[in-house]
């Protein structure tokens, strides 16, 4: 059978998952009267809530007698590890670019990986129905990007399609067509059939699937020969060990599900059941004469956080997995499928160092664990420092901000205060396009400040660039925090009296404990307050009205905002139903003693 394997890559929000929807509808995967909803591939709860793709997924459609395997990939730089490994399954890529924004940092990152793997690119300029879009300029910018990334002559000669995924049309010119048939024909015409060299079986495991009935399932593309049900194979692992195993069942991808088959030929993507102890990057090879494929390499992580057990007074009230053994097993399980994540033991038996690609990457892991019923504490995110030629170096990133012209000066001021340097400033329609080089440390906590300063108008994106010399101290949070003096339930009377001291993260009637952060002060310096004091009741009538406590509603913070907000002596307690910020040392006297001894050492 004719096969085409294609991955869809683009910057976040440029319309990858919407394009997959249209391909599925075009190939009549659904019955005419079937409700399919939108963004079909974003099946995970977290993906639906945030409106972003986090995990890459496979689907396949049949079009004009050809089977097209489609791989939807995430667009955030933090999930680059996902994209790097699934590109190994593809023979061609659809590079999707927004007709207004043009190529963005993540576009550059994923395109570079695709060109290095020698994949055939098709460029699709999406959202041409948007106001003040500029498809021709964007086409030139994409060509320039290919050229800068040292594309070959053949790759530079890429076909371009224009259209609007939302309105359901793509064409090789700017004229509106009936549907996306021109693009589907383009995939058949330009994407090469998988190359199938002669020789014995070879298949690289590029992703994992899990089923409660079948256990762990290996997914990958058969590189040569064929694989059969009941066949004996050799599993060749990255550390050089080889294990003889037997294939129990084989599945191929069909529409949004899988179909059981007895044999899969080279070039097709399949799922293998019955193999144990494998990792991503291992090779399934012939039983008698095994040959391994090169191991998948993934870029290094740039940020780390300390994950520990929940040791607050509210320990065990909310979650069902609370011990360090639970935490360790869960983190180790995550490293099997999340290639860009590393886990190390720390000095204490109750905590682990977790290394990832960025705040979003680590935030999604914490959010997933919390929903599974885990309780944990996480510390402040730190960047990973290296010593190059005896010099202390830190990771730097390229930061791109698109913002209305009135707010451009505020953005420049915010970034330069955090040791960022401006590289490019251009006007695109009514927007100002700014590019900076900034240490990764400067990005922690920047998003919240920038959205406040620009009334929510700024669109920012960043990607890792390189390690460069340390830039010195970066100013953190200006104001101190309000800390609860003792355990109890907050009262409206008490919070009303404390309102001129700062703003609160709690409402009246909430349980608090000693050392918990309950608000932000108006000035620098922390303040210990008592939010639990009740009104003394007498039998005298008060002349004023009693219920005149007008308390401002509490400030709601997401997990990522909390991660960006806390300082080095603070941590976040995460349980299935609550996210609380607290001091690492809960007792006030002990905090003072520790601060004194640290000053003396310094």
N, C-alpha and C positions, 0 to 999 in steps of 0.2 A: 504493500500500500504506500502511496505517496505520503510523506510526512514533512511538516515544517515545524520547527521549534523556535518560538519567538518570545523574548522577554520585553516587557514594557517598562522603560525607565524614564524618569523625569524628576524635576524638583517638586517639593511638596505643594499640593493644591493646584497642579497644572492639569489634572483631569485623567489620571491613569485608570482609576477604578471605574470611572464613568465610561471610559472607552471600552473596557472589558465588558461592561453591561451591554453596550451597543453591539459588540461582536457576538455575544451570546444570543441577543435578540435577532440579529441578522441571520444567524445560522439556525434559527427556529428551534432553539433548545427547549423553549417553553411552549406549551399548548396555547392556542389563540386566546383562550379565556382564563389563563392561569395568572394569578397575582404573583409578581416576582419581587415587587418593591424596588428601591434604588440601592446602588452600591452593594450589589449582591455579594461581592467577594469579601467585603468587610464583615465577617461573620462573628468576630469576637466582640463581647460586650464593650470592652474598653475602646475598641476601634470605632464602634457605632457612636459611643458617647463623645469621643474627641473629634470624630470626623476625619481621622487619619488612618493610613494603613501602617500596621506595625510588623506583621508577619507576611512573608511572601507566600503566595498560594498558586496552585496549578488548576487549570481547567482545560478542557479540550473541546473543539467543535469540528464538525465535518462540513467542508465547503467545496462544492464542485468535485466531489470524489477524493479530496485531499484532507488528511487529518491535520488540524493545526493545534499544536499544544501551546497554550498561552500561559505565561507566568507573570502574575501581577506582583510588583515589588514596592517596598515602602519608599517614601521620598525624603524622609528626614535624615540629615547627616548622622544622627545618633544611631540609626539602624543600618549604617553602611555595611556592617558585617553580613547582614541578611542578603544584601544585593550582591556583594562580592562572590558569595558562594553559589547563588542560584544562576548566575550568568554562565557558569560552567555547563548548564544543561541546554543552553540556547545556541542556535546557529546564526541568529540574526536578532537585532534589537529595533524596537520602535522608540525613537527618542521624541518625547512629547515636549513641546515648548509653548508657553503662553504667548499669544500674539501681542500682548501689551508689555509684559515684563521681560520677555526675551530670556536668553540663557542665564541661569542663576548659579550660585556656588555649587549646589548639589548636582546640577546638570553637568557641570564640569567634572566632578568627582566620578559619577557613574559612567560618563562617556569615556573617560580615560581608561577605566577598568575594561569597558567593552572593547575599545580599540586595541588594548594590549592583548586581549584574547582573540583578536582578529575576527570579530563578529561583523556581519554585514549590516550597516545602519540604514534605517528608513526614517526620515525626519517628518514629523507631523506637527504643523503649526495650528494649535487649537485655540478656541475662543475668538475667532475672527469676527464674531457678532458683537464683541464688546465695544463700548464707545472709545474713541481715540486710540484704537489699536493700530499697529504699524507692521503688518505681516512682511512687507518687503525688506524693511530695515532689519527685522528679526532674522530673516533668512540670511542676510549678509553677516549678521553677528554670529549665527550658528556656523557659517562657513569659516569665519575667522577663528572660532573656537576649535573647529576640527584642525585647522592649519596649525594653531598654536600647540595642539596636542600631538603634533607629528603624525597626522593620519597619512596613510599611503595614497597614491594616485587614485586607486580603485575606491578607497573609502571616501575620498573627497568628492567623488562623482556620485553623491548620494541623491536618491529620488526624494522629492518633497511633496507632501499633501497638505491641503489647507481645509479647514472646516470648523465645525462646532459640535463637540461631543454632546452638549446639552440638547441641541436641536436635532441631533442625529444625522448629520451629513458630513462626508469628507470627499474631497475631489482633488484631482491633480492641478486644478487651477482655482482661481478665487470665485468661480461661478458656483452657485449653490446647486448641488445635485439632489436626487431623490432620497438617497440613503448612503450607507457607507460601502456600497459595492466597489467603487473605484479603489478604496484602500484595501479591501479583501483581495481584489485581483492583484494589487501591487504586492501584497505579501507573497502570493503564489509566484509572481514573476521575479521579484528581487531577492527573496530569502532563499539561500541555496538549500538543497536537500542535505540531510546529515551525511557527513563523510563516513564511510564504513570501511576501514582498512581490513586487509586479510589478517587472519590469525585467530588465536583462541579467545575465549570469553574475557572481556574486561568491562567493568561497570564501576563508576565512582559514586559513593554515597554522598549526595549533596544536601539532603535534608531528611528530617525525621518526621514520622507520624506516629500517633499513639492510639491504640484502641483497647478498651477494657477487656475485650474478648481475645484479641490476637497478640497483645503486648506491643513491643516496639517494632515499628515497620521502617525498613530502609527505602528511601526514595532516591532515584538517580536516573541518568541516561545510559542506556546500554551502548558502550563505545564501539565494541566489535563483536562479531559472532552472534550467538543468541543464547537466551537463558530459558530453561524449562522447569516445569513443576517437578519436584522429586529429584532434581539433579544434585549431585555432590559438587560442592565448590570449595575454594580456599578463600578465607577472609584474610586479606593482607593488611596489617595495621601499621600506623605511622611509626611505632617504635620497633618495627622489624619482626614482630611475631606473626606467625601464620597459623590459622586454625582451620581444620577441615569441618565443614558444616553441610547441612542438607536444606535445600529450598522446600518449604512446605507448600506455600501458595504464592501465586503471582497475580497482580492486579494491574490494569492499565487505567489511565484517567479517561473518563468519558463524561462530557458535559461537566456538571459540578460534582459528580460522584466518581466511584471507581467501579470497574467491571472485572470479574474474575476471568483469567485466561490460562491456557496451559503452556503457551510459549510466547516469548517477546523477542523480536528481531532487533538488530543494531539500529540505532537512530531514534528509537522510541523511548519515552519516559515511562518508567514503571515503578511499582511498589512491591518489595519483596518481603514476605512473611516467613518467620521461622529461624532467622539468623540472630544469634545472641552475642552480646558483648561488643557490638560495633560502635564506632564513633564516626562523626562526619569527617569525610576526607579519606576513609578507608576504601580499599579496592576489593570488589568481588571478582575473583579470577578463576581460571580453569583449575580443576582439582589436581590434574597431573602436572601440567607445566604452567604454574602461575607467573604472571608478570604484573608488577604494580604500576599504577598511574602516578604522576607527580602529586604530592600532597597539596591541598588548598592552603594558601597563605592568606592571612587576614591582617590588616593594619593593627598596630598596637593600640591598647586603650590609653586615654589621656587623663582620666580622672579617677579618684578613689574615694570610698566612704567606709566608715566603720559600722558594720551591722552587729548589734548585740542583742541579748535577750532583754525583755522588758523587765527592768528592776525598779519600777515605780511602786508606790503604795497601792495602786490599782491593778497590780499584776494578776493575771489569770481571771479577771472578772468578765472579760469580753470574748477572748479567743479560745480556740480549743487546742492549738499547737503553741506551747509556750516555752519548752525546754531548749537548751542549746543543741541537743541531739537532733530535734525536729528541724531547727534552723539550719544546721550543717547539712543534713540530708537533702533539704529542699534546695539549698544553694548549689550543692554538687550536681543535683539533677538538672538544674538550670544551665550549668556550664556545658552539659552534653549537647544541647541544641542551640545555645546562644554563643556563637563562636567568638564574639568580640568581648566576652565577659571572662574575668579571671577571679578566682577566690583563693585567698591565702589565710593561714592561721595567724592570729595576732598574739601578743604577749599573754593575754588572758584566755582562759579556756571558754569563756562565755561570749567572745566576740570574734568576728572575722573581718578581714580586709577585702572589700569587693571592688574590683577595678572595671571601669566601663568607659563608653565613648562620650558620655556627657550627662547632663542632669536629666534629660528626658529618658535616656536609655535606662538609667538607674531608677528613675521615678516610676517607669512602667513596671519594672520588676517588683518594686515595693508595693505598688497598687495591686498587682496580680496576687502577691502573697497575702496581702491584707484581705482580699476577697475570698481567699481559700481558707481563712480562719487563723492566720498566724498573728502573733503579737511580737513586736520587736522594737528596738530603739535604733535610730540611725543618727550618726554624727554629721558634722558640717562637711560638705564636699571639698576635697582638696585636689589640687592638680599634681600630676606626677612630675617630680623634678629629676633631671639627669645631669651627670657631670660629663661634659664633652671637653677634651683637652685640658682638664683641670679647672674648667670654668663651670659655674652653676648655671644650668640652662632650664628653661621652662617652655611648655608648648604655646605656640602663637596661632591665632586663627584669622581667617579673612572674614570680616563682618560686612554684610551688605544691608543697607537700610534704604527703603523707599518711603518717602514721607512728603506731605504737602509742604510747599515752599515756606509758608509762615513758620513752620516748626523746625526748619533745617538747623537754625543756629542753636536751638536747645539741644538737638541731638548731638551736634558737633561738640558742644560744651560737655555734655554727659560722658561722651566716649573719650575725649582728651583728658578729662579728669581721672579716667581709669587707665591712663597710659596708652591710649590708642593713638595711632597716627593716620591721618587722612591720606588716601592714595588717589582717589578719583571723585570728582563732583560733576555731575551732568544733570541737565534738565530734560525730563521726559514728559512732555505734555504739561500738566499742572503739577506733576510730582518732581521732587528732587531725588536723584539717585546718588547715594553716597557709599563709598567703599573705604574701609579702614583695615589696618593691621593692628591687632590687639592681643595682649596676653590672655590665655584662657581664663586666668583668675579674674580678669576684669569683666568677663561675661557673666560671672555668677552674680545674680541679683540685678543685672542690667535690664532685663526684659520688663520687669514690673515698673522700674523707675521710668523707662522710656515710654511705656504705654500711658503712664500718668502724665508725663510731661507733654505728650503729643495728643492728648484726649483720645487715646486708643487708635490713632490713625496710622502709626508706624508699622511697616511690615519689615521684620528683620530676619536674616538668615545668616548662618555662619558655618564654616567648615575648617577642619584642622589643616594647618599649613606646614609648620616645621618647628623644630626646637631651636630657640635662639637664647642669647644671654638674658639672665634674670633682670627684670626692670625695676626692682625695688618695691617699697611698700605701696599698696593700693588702698585708698581710703574705703572703709567699710560703712556700716550703718551709722548714721549720725546720732540718733536718739537712743536712750536707754530703754529698759523694759520695766514693767510693773510685775512684781513677784508676790505670790500669795504668802502670807506670814504663817498661816496654819491651815490644817485640813478642815473642811466643812462645806456648807452649801452657801453660795453667794446670795446676798439679799439686795433687793432694789434700793432700800434705805442707804445701805453702805456704798453701793456703786454710784448712787446719785451724788453723795457727798464727795466721792473721789473723781468726779468727772473733770474737774478743772486741772487734775494732775496729768491726764492723758486720755487715750481712747482704748476701748476694751476689746478683747477677743472672746469674752464670755458674756452670757446674759444672766439676769437674776434667776436663781433656782438651779444653777449648775453645780455639780460636785467639783471641788478643787482640792489639791493637796499642797503641803508645804513645799516651796521651791518651784511650783508650776508658774509658767509665764502666762499672765492673764491680760496683759495689755502693753501698750507702748507709751512711754512718758513723752512729755512735750519738750524735754531738755535732754542733753547728754547725761549719762550716769544712771545706774539702776536704782530702783526704789522698791522697798519691801512694804507692802500695804496689807490691811486686813479687810477683805471684801465680804466677810461673813457676819459682821456686827448687826444685831437686830435692833429695832427701835425700842427704847425703854418705854414701857407702857405705864401710865399713871391714870388715876380716875378723874383728873382735871381735863376739862375740855380745852382744846387748842383753838385760838381765835382764827388761825389760818386754816386752809384746807389741808387735810392730811395726805390725800392721794396725789399730791402735785409733783410726784417724782417723774420728771421727763428724762428718761434715759435714752441716749442715742443707741440704735441697734448695733449689735456686735459686728466687728469686721470679720468677714468670712475669708479664709485663706485656703487655697488648694495645696496639695502636697508639694508640688514644685515650688510654689511661692514660699512655703515654710522652709524648704531646703535652701532657698536663696536668702532667706531672712536671718536664719540663726548664725551666731558667732561661734568661735572655737570652744567656749566654755558652756555651750548649750547643746541640746539634742532634741530629737523629735520622738515622741512615743506614738507608735502606729498600732492601732488595734482594728478589728473588723468594722467597728462603728465610730471610732473617734480618732482624730489626729490632734495631739496636744503637744505644745512646746514646753520645755522645762530646762532648768539648769542641770548640768551633769552632777554637781554636788548640791544636794537639796538643802542641807543645813547652812544657815546664814553664817554662823560663827566659823564653821569649817571652811566655807568659801573664802572668808577674809584671811584665815590662816594660810590657805594654799596660795592665795594671791600674793601675800607678803613673802612667803618662802620663794615663789617664782621671781619676784622682784629682786630679792637678795641674790639669787643665782645669776640673774641677768646682769 
